[in-house]
Amino acid sequence: MTIDFWLITKVITVVLLAIYAFFAFLVVRQVSLMIQTLGTSLSATLKVIANFHLAFALSLVALAALLL
Amino acid sequence: MQAFAAFVKNPGSTRFDNQEAGERILFLVRRHWFMQLPRVFLILFLILLPLLLPWPQILGSLVVPIRYKALFILLWYLLVVAVIFESYLNWYFNVFLITTDRVLDLDFWGLLYKNISEAGIDHLEDVTSSQGGIFQSIFDYGDIFVQTAAEKREFEFIGVPRPAVIRGAIATLMGQHQDDH
């Protein structure tokens, strides 16, 4: 039985990206916690950046699963 | 620029958890930019790393499809963006506040941990600032130590800008409080 090197690489990549997406979700929670503790004029912007970061990480998981 | 300010006097738009009605923030202080230089150099190194590595020697005879190359580059720079964002959040939200009623030390570490220490102006006993060395003198930053009542620990604010001004402000508040009582 031949092990497909690129298939394994794809699975590892998708798993790593999924872990990263979880990290991005934690960053969203972290920003909420921080803003709740200290609200500044930058609060809304930081929230948008954290959510955009999560959306980008999730789209990378989908992209890797589809394209690789 | 408010987003990169390490020393803010009367930050009008800033509010903190459990802020009392009528309590006003007088100073908001973060670490001096000079203290962040090692992190800045690390980020620059991470940005440049893929360009510096000898890829032909690392990959040998392995032919990597272009879609894998593109995705790995994207993943690498996503990680770099995460390091930048995390570094910024840690710098931006780890603050020292002096209000009309108390001093607060807001510390965040890791992803979801926070520690808030505070002491009322009436519990402060002594405030000291220290500055030493070439860089601290040139860029006017240093450390502040606030001693509170015996059962409480000391507040330490390391590497903050204009320590003499902060020490003076706290000493003035302590003096005003003593005059009021």
gemmi code that builds the backbone of each chain (N, CA, C; Angstrom):
import gemmi

chains = {
    "A": [
        ("MET", (0.841, -1.190, 0.000), (0.000, 0.000, 0.000), (0.882, 1.249, 0.000)),
        ("THR", (0.649, 2.123, -0.945), (1.444, 3.340, -1.035), (0.776, 4.462, -0.232)),
        ("ILE", (1.558, 5.078, 0.589), (1.021, 6.202, 1.358), (1.210, 7.468, 0.535)),
        ("ASP", (0.116, 8.150, 0.294), (0.174, 9.373, -0.510), (0.730, 10.517, 0.342)),
        ("PHE", (1.948, 10.911, 0.018), (2.636, 11.954, 0.787), (1.825, 13.248, 0.827)),
        ("TRP", (1.273, 13.637, -0.325), (0.555, 14.919, -0.397), (-0.795, 14.877, 0.303)),
        ("LEU", (-1.378, 13.665, 0.353), (-2.647, 13.522, 1.094), (-2.391, 13.734, 2.600)),
        ("ILE", (-1.293, 13.134, 3.083), (-0.932, 13.309, 4.502), (-0.641, 14.784, 4.787)),
        ("THR", (0.093, 15.401, 3.856), (0.414, 16.829, 4.019), (-0.853, 17.662, 4.081)),
        ("LYS", (-1.825, 17.303, 3.214), (-3.094, 18.033, 3.201), (-3.819, 17.900, 4.545)),
        ("VAL", (-3.894, 16.656, 5.050), (-4.595, 16.425, 6.330), (-3.919, 17.213, 7.449)),
        ("ILE", (-2.576, 17.139, 7.494), (-1.841, 17.864, 8.549), (-2.092, 19.371, 8.427)),
        ("THR", (-2.062, 19.878, 7.194), (-2.270, 21.317, 6.966), (-3.666, 21.751, 7.436)),
        ("VAL", (-4.674, 20.950, 7.050), (-6.055, 21.301, 7.433), (-6.205, 21.269, 8.956)),
        ("VAL", (-5.614, 20.254, 9.603), (-5.696, 20.159, 11.074), (-5.015, 21.369, 11.720)),
        ("LEU", (-3.824, 21.720, 11.218), (-3.097, 22.877, 11.767), (-3.904, 24.163, 11.593)),
        ("LEU", (-4.524, 24.305, 10.431), (-5.332, 25.507, 10.179), (-6.574, 25.546, 11.071)),
        ("ALA", (-7.138, 24.349, 11.340), (-8.305, 24.289, 12.238), (-7.890, 24.697, 13.654)),
        ("ILE", (-6.705, 24.244, 14.082), (-6.194, 24.650, 15.408), (-5.992, 26.163, 15.426)),
        ("TYR", (-5.467, 26.674, 14.319), (-5.253, 28.126, 14.239), (-6.590, 28.875, 14.309)),
        ("ALA", (-7.613, 28.339, 13.647), (-8.937, 28.986, 13.680), (-9.480, 29.007, 15.103)),
        ("PHE", (-9.207, 27.943, 15.871), (-9.631, 27.923, 17.278), (-8.899, 29.014, 18.067)),
        ("PHE", (-7.612, 29.152, 17.770), (-6.827, 30.218, 18.402), (-7.428, 31.587, 18.057)),
        ("ALA", (-7.821, 31.763, 16.790), (-8.422, 33.037, 16.352), (-9.727, 33.302, 17.098)),
        ("PHE", (-10.483, 32.217, 17.364), (-11.719, 32.353, 18.155), (-11.386, 32.809, 19.577)),
        ("LEU", (-10.322, 32.232, 20.155), (-9.905, 32.637, 21.505), (-9.468, 34.104, 21.533)),
        ("VAL", (-8.863, 34.553, 20.438), (-8.445, 35.963, 20.361), (-9.678, 36.875, 20.401)),
        ("VAL", (-10.763, 36.444, 19.710), (-12.006, 37.226, 19.745), (-12.518, 37.327, 21.185)),
        ("ARG", (-12.485, 36.184, 21.906), (-12.924, 36.180, 23.310), (-12.004, 37.061, 24.161)),
        ("GLN", (-10.706, 36.962, 23.886), (-9.720, 37.754, 24.635), (-9.979, 39.249, 24.456)),
        ("VAL", (-10.225, 39.656, 23.219), (-10.470, 41.076, 22.945), (-11.743, 41.538, 23.671)),
        ("SER", (-12.778, 40.688, 23.666), (-14.021, 41.041, 24.383), (-13.750, 41.250, 25.865)),
        ("LEU", (-12.973, 40.326, 26.435), (-12.621, 40.401, 27.861), (-11.835, 41.678, 28.161)),
        ("MET", (-10.896, 41.981, 27.292), (-10.051, 43.167, 27.492), (-10.877, 44.449, 27.385)),
        ("ILE", (-11.751, 44.488, 26.376), (-12.572, 45.680, 26.157), (-13.548, 45.880, 27.313)),
        ("GLN", (-14.049, 44.758, 27.828), (-14.967, 44.820, 28.971), (-14.244, 45.406, 30.190)),
        ("THR", (-12.968, 45.088, 30.326), (-12.179, 45.579, 31.470), (-11.713, 47.008, 31.264)),
        ("LEU", (-11.287, 47.292, 30.056), (-10.796, 48.645, 29.753), (-11.339, 49.084, 28.391)),
        ("GLY", (-12.327, 49.925, 28.419), (-12.911, 50.418, 27.169), (-12.227, 51.704, 26.732)),
        ("THR", (-11.797, 51.737, 25.473), (-11.143, 52.941, 24.957), (-11.771, 53.309, 23.604)),
        ("SER", (-11.269, 54.381, 23.016), (-11.780, 54.809, 21.716), (-11.457, 53.793, 20.618)),
        ("LEU", (-10.527, 52.881, 20.919), (-10.087, 51.906, 19.911), (-10.849, 50.572, 20.012)),
        ("SER", (-11.739, 50.469, 21.006), (-12.406, 49.190, 21.291), (-13.092, 48.592, 20.060)),
        ("ALA", (-13.897, 49.408, 19.365), (-14.657, 48.897, 18.213), (-13.712, 48.414, 17.115)),
        ("THR", (-12.648, 49.159, 16.868), (-11.677, 48.789, 15.818), (-11.012, 47.456, 16.147)),
        ("LEU", (-10.616, 47.279, 17.407), (-9.939, 46.036, 17.806), (-10.878, 44.836, 17.666)),
        ("LYS", (-12.149, 45.068, 17.981), (-13.152, 44.001, 17.839), (-13.295, 43.600, 16.370)),
        ("VAL", (-13.340, 44.587, 15.483), (-13.463, 44.317, 14.041), (-12.249, 43.546, 13.549)),
        ("ILE", (-11.041, 43.949, 13.983), (-9.810, 43.262, 13.553), (-9.837, 41.800, 14.018)),
        ("ALA", (-10.238, 41.574, 15.282), (-10.275, 40.201, 15.826), (-11.276, 39.339, 15.055)),
        ("ASN", (-12.448, 39.905, 14.735), (-13.458, 39.142, 13.987), (-13.015, 38.871, 12.554)),
        ("PHE", (-12.370, 39.855, 11.942), (-11.860, 39.694, 10.582), (-10.784, 38.598, 10.566)),
        ("HIS", (-9.941, 38.601, 11.587), (-8.884, 37.603, 11.731), (-9.483, 36.190, 11.827)),
        ("LEU", (-10.559, 36.060, 12.603), (-11.249, 34.764, 12.740), (-11.851, 34.340, 11.402)),
        ("ALA", (-12.505, 35.277, 10.722), (-13.123, 34.964, 9.433), (-12.061, 34.522, 8.423)),
        ("PHE", (-10.923, 35.183, 8.431), (-9.833, 34.847, 7.515), (-9.277, 33.453, 7.827)),
        ("ALA", (-9.130, 33.152, 9.129), (-8.611, 31.837, 9.535), (-9.580, 30.728, 9.118)),
        ("LEU", (-10.876, 30.958, 9.289), (-11.879, 29.958, 8.895), (-11.894, 29.755, 7.381)),
        ("SER", (-11.754, 30.848, 6.640), (-11.763, 30.712, 5.182), (-10.512, 29.980, 4.693)),
        ("LEU", (-9.408, 30.112, 5.444), (-8.198, 29.369, 5.066), (-8.383, 27.856, 5.271)),
        ("VAL", (-9.115, 27.480, 6.324), (-9.401, 26.053, 6.556), (-10.193, 25.506, 5.360)),
        ("ALA", (-11.224, 26.251, 4.953), (-12.059, 25.829, 3.824), (-11.232, 25.770, 2.542)),
        ("LEU", (-10.399, 26.782, 2.352), (-9.555, 26.856, 1.151), (-8.604, 25.660, 1.078)),
        ("ALA", (-7.987, 25.337, 2.218), (-7.051, 24.208, 2.255), (-7.773, 22.891, 1.981)),
        ("ALA", (-8.965, 22.736, 2.564), (-9.726, 21.489, 2.371), (-10.161, 21.317, 0.910)),
        ("LEU", (-10.462, 22.430, 0.251), (-10.951, 22.362, -1.132), (-9.826, 22.311, -2.164)),
        ("LEU", (-8.799, 23.104, -1.968), (-7.785, 23.270, -3.023), (-6.612, 22.289, -2.952)),
        ("LEU", (-6.266, 21.851, -1.748), (-5.055, 21.001, -1.663), (-5.358, 19.574, -2.100)),
    ],
    "B": [
        ("MET", (-0.860, 60.138, 18.684), (-1.778, 59.115, 18.194), (-2.179, 58.199, 19.351)),
        ("GLN", (-3.480, 58.186, 19.667), (-3.989, 57.464, 20.836), (-3.641, 55.963, 20.791)),
        ("ALA", (-3.635, 55.382, 19.583), (-3.402, 53.940, 19.456), (-2.008, 53.523, 19.899)),
        ("PHE", (-1.061, 54.453, 19.868), (0.313, 54.114, 20.239), (0.829, 54.973, 21.386)),
        ("ALA", (-0.091, 55.601, 22.118), (0.321, 56.477, 23.213), (0.607, 55.657, 24.471)),
        ("ALA", (1.769, 55.917, 25.085), (2.132, 55.197, 26.307), (1.883, 56.046, 27.546)),
        ("PHE", (1.641, 57.313, 27.332), (1.401, 58.211, 28.465), (0.248, 59.137, 28.082)),
        ("VAL", (-0.902, 58.955, 28.700), (-2.086, 59.751, 28.340), (-2.604, 60.442, 29.591)),
        ("LYS", (-2.669, 61.748, 29.518), (-3.204, 62.523, 30.634), (-4.685, 62.802, 30.361)),
        ("ASN", (-5.524, 62.596, 31.342), (-6.981, 62.773, 31.222), (-7.562, 62.088, 29.978)),
        ("PRO", (-7.460, 60.755, 29.884), (-8.004, 60.065, 28.700), (-9.537, 60.045, 28.754)),
        ("GLY", (-10.146, 61.008, 28.141), (-11.593, 61.198, 28.246), (-12.432, 60.009, 27.830)),
        ("SER", (-12.033, 59.317, 26.745), (-12.872, 58.246, 26.202), (-12.598, 56.889, 26.838)),
        ("THR", (-11.770, 56.841, 27.863), (-11.415, 55.553, 28.470), (-12.253, 55.282, 29.720)),
        ("ARG", (-12.746, 54.060, 29.808), (-13.527, 53.627, 30.975), (-13.010, 52.268, 31.427)),
        ("PHE", (-13.026, 51.990, 32.716), (-12.627, 50.660, 33.173), (-13.739, 50.015, 33.989)),
        ("ASP", (-13.633, 48.702, 34.099), (-14.606, 47.907, 34.832), (-14.682, 48.399, 36.278)),
        ("ASN", (-15.870, 48.533, 36.817), (-16.083, 48.968, 38.207), (-15.690, 50.416, 38.470)),
        ("GLN", (-15.663, 51.223, 37.435), (-15.363, 52.644, 37.639), (-16.551, 53.300, 38.360)),
        ("GLU", (-16.250, 53.991, 39.444), (-17.312, 54.612, 40.247), (-17.848, 55.857, 39.537)),
        ("ALA", (-19.081, 56.193, 39.849), (-19.646, 57.439, 39.309), (-18.864, 58.615, 39.887)),
        ("GLY", (-18.447, 59.505, 39.034), (-17.687, 60.666, 39.486), (-16.187, 60.431, 39.559)),
        ("GLU", (-15.778, 59.165, 39.409), (-14.340, 58.854, 39.425), (-13.747, 59.151, 38.040)),
        ("ARG", (-12.674, 59.882, 38.016), (-12.081, 60.316, 36.751), (-10.672, 59.746, 36.612)),
        ("ILE", (-10.360, 59.262, 35.401), (-8.991, 58.772, 35.160), (-8.092, 59.981, 34.895)),
        ("LEU", (-7.036, 60.092, 35.684), (-6.114, 61.221, 35.508), (-4.960, 60.862, 34.568)),
        ("PHE", (-4.434, 59.644, 34.735), (-3.331, 59.201, 33.884), (-3.545, 57.751, 33.466)),
        ("LEU", (-3.234, 57.474, 32.224), (-3.205, 56.105, 31.724), (-1.800, 55.884, 31.185)),
        ("VAL", (-1.126, 54.868, 31.730), (0.276, 54.671, 31.374), (0.515, 53.241, 30.909)),
        ("ARG", (1.261, 53.135, 29.809), (1.660, 51.818, 29.301), (3.182, 51.759, 29.265)),
        ("ARG", (3.701, 50.603, 28.905), (5.163, 50.484, 28.805), (5.698, 51.401, 27.701)),
        ("HIS", (6.870, 51.937, 27.937), (7.522, 52.804, 26.960), (7.870, 52.014, 25.698)),
        ("TRP", (7.818, 52.695, 24.551), (8.068, 52.005, 23.278), (9.449, 51.349, 23.244)),
        ("PHE", (10.409, 51.924, 23.960), (11.765, 51.372, 23.923), (11.791, 49.950, 24.494)),
        ("MET", (10.877, 49.691, 25.458), (10.788, 48.359, 26.081), (10.251, 47.326, 25.083)),
        ("GLN", (9.621, 47.799, 24.007), (9.012, 46.884, 23.031), (9.968, 46.529, 21.891)),
        ("LEU", (11.155, 47.132, 21.883), (12.063, 46.905, 20.755), (12.430, 45.432, 20.529)),
        ("PRO", (12.711, 44.645, 21.599), (13.014, 43.218, 21.328), (11.882, 42.524, 20.571)),
        ("ARG", (10.638, 42.842, 20.925), (9.494, 42.239, 20.256), (9.426, 42.703, 18.788)),
        ("VAL", (9.715, 43.979, 18.571), (9.700, 44.518, 17.202), (10.756, 43.803, 16.345)),
        ("PHE", (11.946, 43.585, 16.922), (13.011, 42.895, 16.172), (12.625, 41.438, 15.892)),
        ("LEU", (11.939, 40.808, 16.866), (11.485, 39.426, 16.657), (10.499, 39.367, 15.484)),
        ("ILE", (9.589, 40.334, 15.452), (8.584, 40.360, 14.380), (9.255, 40.594, 13.021)),
        ("LEU", (10.216, 41.505, 12.976), (10.951, 41.750, 11.727), (11.665, 40.475, 11.271)),
        ("PHE", (12.238, 39.765, 12.231), (12.930, 38.504, 11.917), (11.942, 37.491, 11.333)),
        ("LEU", (10.752, 37.386, 11.959), (9.738, 36.440, 11.478), (9.256, 36.804, 10.071)),
        ("ILE", (9.159, 38.117, 9.798), (8.720, 38.563, 8.460), (9.759, 38.160, 7.410)),
        ("LEU", (11.029, 38.306, 7.783), (12.102, 38.069, 6.809), (12.521, 36.596, 6.705)),
        ("LEU", (12.180, 35.809, 7.731), (12.669, 34.423, 7.787), (12.439, 33.605, 6.512)),
        ("PRO", (11.214, 33.602, 5.936), (11.016, 32.797, 4.711), (11.922, 33.235, 3.560)),
        ("LEU", (12.328, 34.499, 3.562), (13.194, 34.995, 2.479), (14.655, 34.622, 2.724)),
        ("LEU", (14.994, 34.370, 3.999), (16.393, 34.109, 4.349), (16.768, 32.626, 4.302)),
        ("LEU", (15.756, 31.747, 4.419), (16.057, 30.308, 4.475), (16.535, 29.779, 3.120)),
        ("PRO", (17.526, 28.860, 3.138), (18.017, 28.275, 1.876), (17.078, 27.160, 1.408)),
        ("TRP", (16.001, 27.549, 0.741), (14.958, 26.581, 0.362), (15.454, 25.424, -0.511)),
        ("PRO", (16.316, 25.658, -1.532), (16.752, 24.519, -2.371), (17.440, 23.433, -1.541)),
        ("GLN", (18.250, 23.844, -0.542), (18.937, 22.849, 0.307), (17.943, 22.136, 1.224)),
        ("ILE", (16.939, 22.874, 1.719), (15.970, 22.282, 2.650), (15.077, 21.276, 1.921)),
        ("LEU", (14.587, 21.660, 0.756), (13.636, 20.802, 0.033), (14.318, 19.674, -0.740)),
        ("GLY", (15.594, 19.875, -1.096), (16.320, 18.841, -1.851), (15.650, 18.588, -3.190)),
        ("SER", (15.322, 17.319, -3.445), (14.730, 16.971, -4.748), (13.196, 17.045, -4.735)),
        ("LEU", (12.632, 17.373, -3.575), (11.166, 17.426, -3.463), (10.581, 18.592, -4.261)),
        ("VAL", (9.640, 18.279, -5.136), (8.970, 19.322, -5.924), (7.641, 19.649, -5.249)),
        ("VAL", (7.527, 20.868, -4.732), (6.314, 21.264, -4.003), (5.353, 21.955, -4.967)),
        ("PRO", (4.121, 21.441, -5.059), (3.131, 22.099, -5.947), (2.904, 23.557, -5.519)),
        ("ILE", (2.594, 24.385, -6.493), (2.464, 25.825, -6.257), (1.363, 26.142, -5.241)),
        ("ARG", (0.268, 25.336, -5.248), (-0.825, 25.623, -4.302), (-0.394, 25.398, -2.852)),
        ("TYR", (0.512, 24.416, -2.648), (1.042, 24.195, -1.296), (1.948, 25.348, -0.888)),
        ("LYS", (2.774, 25.768, -1.832), (3.686, 26.896, -1.543), (2.878, 28.124, -1.138)),
        ("ALA", (1.852, 28.416, -1.948), (1.030, 29.608, -1.705), (0.359, 29.528, -0.335)),
        ("LEU", (-0.167, 28.339, 0.001), (-0.886, 28.205, 1.263), (0.068, 28.293, 2.459)),
        ("PHE", (1.249, 27.708, 2.336), (2.199, 27.773, 3.445), (2.680, 29.205, 3.677)),
        ("ILE", (2.872, 29.940, 2.584), (3.281, 31.346, 2.728), (2.169, 32.138, 3.418)),
        ("LEU", (0.934, 31.862, 2.988), (-0.229, 32.537, 3.581), (-0.341, 32.195, 5.070)),
        ("LEU", (-0.143, 30.912, 5.387), (-0.224, 30.451, 6.786), (0.875, 31.100, 7.629)),
        ("TRP", (2.087, 31.149, 7.081), (3.207, 31.754, 7.819), (2.903, 33.215, 8.162)),
        ("TYR", (2.446, 33.966, 7.151), (2.222, 35.391, 7.405), (0.960, 35.631, 8.245)),
        ("LEU", (0.055, 34.662, 8.238), (-1.088, 34.744, 9.151), (-0.600, 34.606, 10.595)),
        ("LEU", (0.351, 33.688, 10.808), (0.952, 33.520, 12.133), (1.683, 34.789, 12.563)),
        ("VAL", (2.382, 35.407, 11.610), (3.098, 36.649, 11.917), (2.096, 37.746, 12.315)),
        ("VAL", (0.991, 37.811, 11.580), (-0.057, 38.794, 11.910), (-0.594, 38.527, 13.323)),
        ("ALA", (-0.757, 37.238, 13.656), (-1.245, 36.886, 14.998), (-0.260, 37.333, 16.072)),
        ("VAL", (1.034, 37.131, 15.815), (2.067, 37.566, 16.786), (2.011, 39.087, 16.955)),
        ("ILE", (1.861, 39.811, 15.834), (1.789, 41.276, 15.888), (0.559, 41.710, 16.683)),
        ("PHE", (-0.590, 41.112, 16.377), (-1.846, 41.500, 17.031), (-1.797, 41.180, 18.522)),
        ("GLU", (-1.298, 39.973, 18.872), (-1.192, 39.582, 20.281), (-0.239, 40.509, 21.038)),
        ("SER", (0.886, 40.836, 20.395), (1.868, 41.728, 21.037), (1.230, 43.091, 21.290)),
        ("TYR", (0.490, 43.568, 20.294), (-0.146, 44.883, 20.432), (-1.192, 44.856, 21.550)),
        ("LEU", (-2.036, 43.805, 21.567), (-3.079, 43.707, 22.599), (-2.455, 43.678, 23.986)),
        ("ASN", (-1.377, 42.890, 24.134), (-0.723, 42.798, 25.434), (-0.131, 44.126, 25.863)),
        ("TRP", (0.388, 44.863, 24.922), (0.939, 46.182, 25.258), (-0.196, 47.173, 25.546)),
        ("TYR", (-1.209, 47.156, 24.707), (-2.270, 48.168, 24.784), (-3.119, 48.035, 26.048)),
        ("PHE", (-3.384, 46.789, 26.467), (-4.304, 46.595, 27.597), (-3.611, 46.400, 28.945)),
        ("ASN", (-2.300, 46.199, 28.955), (-1.590, 46.135, 30.237), (-1.257, 47.552, 30.658)),
        ("VAL", (-2.117, 48.123, 31.477), (-1.980, 49.546, 31.790), (-1.925, 49.796, 33.299)),
        ("PHE", (-1.470, 50.974, 33.597), (-1.426, 51.479, 34.955), (-2.304, 52.727, 34.943)),
        ("LEU", (-3.346, 52.723, 35.783), (-4.268, 53.862, 35.814), (-4.155, 54.598, 37.136)),
        ("ILE", (-4.149, 55.906, 37.057), (-4.247, 56.725, 38.261), (-5.562, 57.488, 38.138)),
        ("THR", (-6.456, 57.249, 39.056), (-7.736, 57.950, 39.017), (-7.802, 58.923, 40.205)),
        ("THR", (-8.891, 59.619, 40.299), (-9.054, 60.557, 41.416), (-9.173, 59.818, 42.751)),
        ("ASP", (-9.520, 58.495, 42.703), (-9.752, 57.742, 43.945), (-8.717, 56.661, 44.240)),
        ("ARG", (-8.055, 56.136, 43.201), (-7.194, 54.964, 43.414), (-6.156, 54.803, 42.306)),
        ("VAL", (-5.260, 53.848, 42.522), (-4.353, 53.447, 41.436), (-4.686, 52.000, 41.080)),
        ("LEU", (-4.630, 51.683, 39.803), (-4.959, 50.338, 39.331), (-3.862, 49.826, 38.416)),
        ("ASP", (-3.629, 48.518, 38.527), (-2.682, 47.848, 37.643), (-3.447, 46.745, 36.921)),
        ("LEU", (-3.679, 46.916, 35.635), (-4.410, 45.922, 34.831), (-3.410, 45.071, 34.076)),
        ("ASP", (-3.403, 43.785, 34.393), (-2.472, 42.860, 33.733), (-3.243, 41.765, 33.024)),
        ("PHE", (-2.906, 41.556, 31.786), (-3.462, 40.433, 31.026), (-2.298, 39.562, 30.596)),
        ("TRP", (-2.469, 38.268, 30.689), (-1.440, 37.394, 30.149), (-2.090, 36.146, 29.579)),
        ("GLY", (-1.340, 35.486, 28.700), (-1.929, 34.350, 27.984), (-3.096, 34.862, 27.157)),
        ("LEU", (-4.006, 33.976, 26.846), (-5.123, 34.394, 26.010), (-6.310, 34.878, 26.827)),
        ("LEU", (-6.537, 34.281, 27.975), (-7.785, 34.585, 28.677), (-7.602, 34.858, 30.168)),
        ("TYR", (-6.406, 35.265, 30.571), (-6.182, 35.516, 31.988), (-5.984, 36.997, 32.248)),
        ("LYS", (-6.553, 37.449, 33.359), (-6.334, 38.842, 33.720), (-6.145, 38.952, 35.224)),
        ("ASN", (-5.434, 39.979, 35.620), (-5.215, 40.243, 37.031), (-5.331, 41.753, 37.239)),
        ("ILE", (-6.215, 42.138, 38.159), (-6.384, 43.564, 38.414), (-6.035, 43.832, 39.875)),
        ("SER", (-5.072, 44.708, 40.089), (-4.715, 45.113, 41.448), (-5.078, 46.577, 41.593)),
        ("GLU", (-5.586, 46.927, 42.745), (-5.920, 48.331, 42.956), (-5.724, 48.691, 44.417)),
        ("ALA", (-5.501, 49.951, 44.659), (-5.387, 50.451, 46.024), (-5.939, 51.867, 46.045)),
        ("GLY", (-6.752, 52.146, 47.037), (-7.299, 53.495, 47.188), (-6.192, 54.477, 47.551)),
        ("ILE", (-6.386, 55.715, 47.169), (-5.377, 56.744, 47.465), (-5.094, 56.781, 48.975)),
        ("ASP", (-6.147, 56.532, 49.787), (-5.972, 56.570, 51.241), (-5.139, 55.403, 51.768)),
        ("HIS", (-4.908, 54.370, 50.927), (-4.089, 53.237, 51.363), (-2.646, 53.348, 50.884)),
        ("LEU", (-2.339, 54.402, 50.155), (-0.967, 54.543, 49.649), (-0.090, 55.166, 50.724)),
        ("GLU", (1.119, 54.611, 50.860), (2.012, 55.121, 51.901), (3.239, 55.826, 51.347)),
        ("ASP", (3.697, 55.332, 50.193), (4.940, 55.889, 49.678), (5.017, 55.639, 48.176)),
        ("VAL", (5.556, 56.580, 47.457), (5.734, 56.377, 46.004), (7.163, 56.761, 45.629)),
        ("THR", (7.793, 55.868, 44.855), (9.188, 56.077, 44.462), (9.305, 55.900, 42.956)),
        ("SER", (10.142, 56.717, 42.337), (10.443, 56.491, 40.921), (11.935, 56.271, 40.783)),
        ("SER", (12.297, 55.449, 39.818), (13.734, 55.242, 39.602), (14.028, 55.240, 38.109)),
        ("GLN", (15.142, 55.849, 37.777), (15.599, 55.930, 36.391), (17.099, 55.715, 36.405)),
        ("GLY", (17.586, 54.885, 35.551), (19.022, 54.673, 35.525), (19.474, 54.183, 34.165)),
        ("GLY", (20.698, 54.491, 33.807), (21.237, 54.024, 32.534), (21.026, 55.034, 31.416)),
        ("ILE", (21.750, 54.811, 30.359), (21.764, 55.767, 29.235), (20.391, 55.872, 28.580)),
        ("PHE", (19.797, 54.716, 28.241), (18.553, 54.745, 27.473), (17.398, 55.326, 28.271)),
        ("GLN", (17.333, 54.975, 29.569), (16.243, 55.515, 30.398), (16.363, 57.028, 30.522)),
        ("SER", (17.596, 57.527, 30.575), (17.791, 58.978, 30.657), (17.451, 59.659, 29.337)),
        ("ILE", (17.904, 59.063, 28.237), (17.663, 59.675, 26.916), (16.168, 59.686, 26.586)),
        ("PHE", (15.497, 58.548, 26.807), (14.098, 58.429, 26.383), (13.099, 58.711, 27.507)),
        ("ASP", (13.593, 59.110, 28.657), (12.765, 59.472, 29.807), (11.735, 58.412, 30.165)),
        ("TYR", (12.237, 57.249, 30.531), (11.353, 56.227, 31.077), (12.039, 55.567, 32.268)),
        ("GLY", (11.256, 54.865, 33.085), (11.821, 54.237, 34.283), (10.757, 53.465, 35.035)),
        ("ASP", (11.010, 53.240, 36.310), (10.124, 52.390, 37.112), (9.466, 53.207, 38.226)),
        ("ILE", (8.255, 52.780, 38.578), (7.518, 53.413, 39.680), (7.205, 52.323, 40.710)),
        ("PHE", (7.425, 52.611, 41.961), (7.086, 51.674, 43.041), (6.139, 52.379, 43.989)),
        ("VAL", (4.977, 51.781, 44.186), (3.992, 52.390, 45.082), (3.791, 51.451, 46.264)),
        ("GLN", (4.139, 51.927, 47.428), (3.989, 51.126, 48.648), (2.613, 51.389, 49.244)),
        ("THR", (1.888, 50.315, 49.499), (0.550, 50.492, 50.078), (0.575, 50.068, 51.552)),
        ("ALA", (-0.581, 50.075, 52.203), (-0.669, 49.683, 53.612), (-0.054, 48.293, 53.815)),
        ("ALA", (0.433, 48.053, 55.035), (1.293, 46.899, 55.332), (0.763, 45.553, 54.819)),
        ("GLU", (-0.520, 45.329, 54.919), (-1.030, 44.008, 54.535), (-1.119, 43.830, 53.027)),
        ("LYS", (-0.944, 44.930, 52.309), (-1.019, 44.843, 50.855), (0.381, 44.903, 50.260)),
        ("ARG", (0.487, 44.362, 49.046), (1.820, 44.352, 48.433), (2.101, 45.643, 47.678)),
        ("GLU", (3.337, 45.722, 47.237), (3.778, 46.916, 46.526), (3.386, 46.836, 45.052)),
        ("PHE", (3.031, 47.960, 44.473), (2.770, 48.036, 43.034), (4.086, 48.355, 42.332)),
        ("GLU", (4.329, 47.667, 41.257), (5.548, 47.933, 40.478), (5.145, 48.218, 39.040)),
        ("PHE", (5.585, 49.320, 38.529), (5.315, 49.653, 37.130), (6.660, 49.836, 36.454)),
        ("ILE", (7.002, 48.851, 35.671), (8.346, 48.798, 35.102), (8.339, 49.384, 33.690)),
        ("GLY", (9.322, 50.243, 33.435), (9.517, 50.771, 32.080), (8.420, 51.678, 31.589)),
        ("VAL", (7.938, 52.565, 32.461), (6.877, 53.493, 32.042), (7.460, 54.869, 31.717)),
        ("PRO", (6.828, 55.594, 30.803), (7.346, 56.914, 30.443), (7.127, 57.950, 31.547)),
        ("ARG", (7.979, 58.935, 31.580), (7.885, 60.088, 32.483), (7.595, 59.691, 33.938)),
        ("PRO", (8.461, 58.866, 34.536), (8.192, 58.382, 35.898), (8.134, 59.499, 36.948)),
        ("ALA", (8.924, 60.556, 36.738), (8.928, 61.651, 37.725), (7.565, 62.356, 37.747)),
        ("VAL", (6.965, 62.515, 36.566), (5.645, 63.168, 36.473), (4.592, 62.308, 37.176)),
        ("ILE", (4.669, 60.996, 36.957), (3.698, 60.084, 37.579), (3.868, 60.083, 39.095)),
        ("ARG", (5.134, 59.998, 39.542), (5.392, 60.026, 40.988), (4.831, 61.309, 41.596)),
        ("GLY", (5.073, 62.433, 40.911), (4.585, 63.733, 41.390), (3.068, 63.771, 41.484)),
        ("ALA", (2.416, 63.198, 40.475), (0.940, 63.203, 40.457), (0.380, 62.374, 41.608)),
        ("ILE", (0.988, 61.190, 41.843), (0.507, 60.334, 42.938), (0.769, 61.014, 44.285)),
        ("ALA", (1.953, 61.610, 44.420), (2.287, 62.298, 45.678), (1.313, 63.448, 45.935)),
        ("THR", (0.947, 64.168, 44.877), (-0.020, 65.278, 45.020), (-1.374, 64.756, 45.484)),
        ("LEU", (-1.812, 63.641, 44.866), (-3.103, 63.041, 45.258), (-3.077, 62.595, 46.720)),
        ("MET", (-1.947, 61.990, 47.123), (-1.820, 61.540, 48.521), (-1.879, 62.740, 49.461)),
        ("GLY", (-1.200, 63.815, 49.062), (-1.200, 65.037, 49.880), (-2.592, 65.635, 50.000)),
        ("GLN", (-3.295, 65.682, 48.865), (-4.666, 66.239, 48.868), (-5.575, 65.409, 49.770)),
        ("HIS", (-5.396, 64.080, 49.698), (-6.241, 63.194, 50.510), (-5.977, 63.421, 52.001)),
        ("GLN", (-4.688, 63.590, 52.350), (-4.341, 63.823, 53.774), (-4.909, 65.158, 54.250)),
        ("ASP", (-4.876, 66.178, 53.358), (-5.416, 67.491, 53.715), (-6.938, 67.409, 53.954)),
        ("ASP", (-7.607, 66.562, 53.121), (-9.059, 66.428, 53.244), (-9.474, 65.756, 54.552)),
        ("HIS", (-8.555, 64.933, 55.115), (-8.922, 64.222, 56.355), (-8.145, 64.789, 57.521)),
    ],
}
model = gemmi.Model(1)
for chain_id, residues in chains.items():
    chain = gemmi.Chain(chain_id)
    for i, (resn, *xyz) in enumerate(residues, 1):
        res = gemmi.Residue()
        res.name, res.seqid = resn, gemmi.SeqId(i, " ")
        for name, pos in zip(("N", "CA", "C"), xyz):
            atom = gemmi.Atom()
            atom.name, atom.element = name, gemmi.Element(name[0])
            atom.pos, atom.b_iso = gemmi.Position(*pos), 0.0
            res.add_atom(atom)
        chain.add_residue(res)
    model.add_chain(chain)
structure = gemmi.Structure()
structure.add_model(model)
structure.setup_entities()
